[in-house]
Amino acid sequence: MIREIKYLFYLIVLTVFVYLVLNYYFSDYNEKKSYRNISNFLDNLNSKNINVPLIKSDTKNIIEYNDKSDESINTNQRKFWELVE
C-alpha cells in the first residue's frame, strides 16, 4: 500500500514539475525577455563590429606546384611485414 502511495506521489510531483516548466517556458514574460536579450546582443555585436579593422590578404600565390614528372618519384613498393622486421 505504501509503495503505491509513494509511486503516486512521484507521479504527481513529476507532473507538477513538467507543468510548471512548460508554463514558464511558453509564457509571454519569457518570450519578451528572450527577444529583448537577443536584440541587445545583436545591438552590442553590431556596435563592436564597426570598429574592427580589415586586414589585407597576403596569401596570394602561396601555393607552389610540383612540376616533377611521375617517373622521378620513388615508386618502391614497401611491404608491411618487411617494415616490421
Secondary structure as GFF3:
##gff-version 3
##sequence-region A 1 85
A	DSSP	alpha_helix	2	25	.	.	.	ID=ss1
A	DSSP	alpha_helix	28	49	.	.	.	ID=ss2
A	DSSP	three_ten_helix	70	72	.	.	.	ID=ss3
A	DSSP	alpha_helix	80	84	.	.	.	ID=ss4
###
